């Protein structure tokens, strides 16, 4: 585990530090779950049609089925468009979990007491992935089990997930020895 303390962070713009990562929900299990829910919806429509006396869906049940279909479509679109943007540069750390955060959040180096890469258990520590609040502070994650843990000067703790922990740990080492 690599750790950095506040005095080792750069104080002026040297232009050499840059880490950018965009994570998306592309886990197979998630898309299988969404596919199964679509299959269930289609099966229910088909089953409803078979049980009714007419070969077409009645107009009284069509709005309900359209509503359920629209909700399912919205969930799929939201899942597909959601992403976690992380950028680390000479000014600090910027992150955004879109569409749950419309603005990019920024943390200056002066506000960070300590940062290090660590393994985490999304379910046990934070109750899942996404924008979460748990015993150990806030978490912004999409998937995986690695993240950069930030301890801020105001005693907040923030975990930001990463799919590239080795690169991020190398950057933290550069920060520590500058």
Long-range contacts (C-beta under 8 A, 24 or more apart in sequence): 1-116, 1-117, 1-118, 2-116, 2-117, 2-169, 2-172, 2-173, 2-176, 3-114, 3-115, 3-116, 3-176, 4-114, 4-115, 4-116, 4-172, 4-175, 4-176, 5-113, 5-114, 6-109, 6-110, 6-112, 6-113, 6-114, 6-153, 8-175, 8-176, 8-177, 8-178, 9-109, 9-110, 9-112, 9-175, 9-178, 10-90, 10-109, 10-175, 10-178, 11-109, 12-90, 13-90, 13-91, 14-90, 14-178, 15-90, 16-90, 16-174, 17-88, 17-89, 17-90, 17-171, 17-174, 17-175, 18-87, 18-88, 18-89, 19-86, 19-87, 19-88, 19-89, 19-167, 19-168, 19-171, 20-85, 20-86, 20-87, 20-88, 21-84, 21-85, 21-86, 21-87, 21-162, 21-163, 21-164, 22-83, 22-84, 22-85, 22-86, 23-83, 23-84, 23-86, 23-142, 23-143, 23-161, 23-162, 23-163, 24-82, 24-83, 24-84, 24-142, 25-79, 25-80, 25-82, 25-83, 25-142, 25-143, 26-143, 27-143, 30-79, 34-75, 34-76, 34-79, 37-72, 38-72, 38-76, 41-68, 41-69, 41-72, 82-142, 83-142, 84-140, 84-141, 84-142, 84-160, 84-161, 86-160, 86-162, 88-168, 88-171, 93-148, 93-150, 93-160, 95-140, 95-160, 97-130, 97-131, 97-140, 97-142, 100-130, 100-131, 101-131, 107-150, 107-152, 107-158, 110-153, 111-152, 111-153, 111-154, 112-150, 112-151, 112-152, 112-153, 113-151, 113-152, 113-153, 114-149, 114-150, 114-151, 115-148, 115-149, 115-150, 115-151, 115-172, 116-148, 116-149, 116-172, 117-146, 117-147, 117-148, 117-149, 117-162, 117-165, 117-168, 117-169, 117-172, 118-146, 118-147, 118-148, 118-149, 118-159, 119-145, 119-146, 120-145, 120-146, 120-147, 120-159, 121-145, 126-159, 129-161, 148-172
